[in-house]
Amino acid sequence: MLQVENLNQYYGGSHILRGLSFTAQPGQVTTLLGRNGVGKTTLLKTLMGLVPAKTGSIQFGGADITRMASYDRVKAGIGYVPQGREIFSRLSVEENLRMGLATRPASAAIPPRIFEMFPVLQQMMRRRGGDLSGGQQQQLAIGRALAMGPKLLILDEPTEGIQPSIIKDIERAIRALAETGEMAILVVEQYYDFARSLADQYLVMERGEIIRAGKGSEMDADGVRELLSV
């Protein structure tokens, strides 16, 4: 579904992404781990077209999207849940979810599975997004991305500032989505236990490079936790 080849990105004279290559497959969760400042969020913004790639290529569904505009990437089927959620705080829960339908036909309805995964959103349809707790806002942000029916779902730090009970809800939802086989899922995460519980494959970044990759089931044996604590 997603294939990244030799991707490089610079900010001024700083080489932020250094020859990154990896794939994300349908029906699998790929977790990307690394400490703050290693380039994880820059990578996601480059995948979404918010930051232009300097060199390298991004293939999605067999098509080259390296120079494609960000809104066209969304139309192609890439859903993005940014760090900090970035919901529309003055809009209602329903209006936020309908924003995710912008690429769908005017008659499209909010997919029922969003409410099956996150029942609280259905209960709070008329409430403003800004009135929800941090965990509920994260569920709303994920629901908004799912409304478009993505083929690739990208989540940036989905556990940041979230209470443990909702982290478990989000974990179950991500796993259920992967098991449908309908989409590839790329999760950027610092919380090791969450990443390990979900990962079919993992990537570890350090100074803009992928320094280790492997099967999620082998993260403990591969010493991934120690790489993050150095």
Summary of the structure (lengths in Angstrom):
residues: 230
radius of gyration: 17.1
end to end distance: 32.7
largest distance: 51.8
contacts: 740
relative contact order: 0.20
helix: 35%
strand: 28%
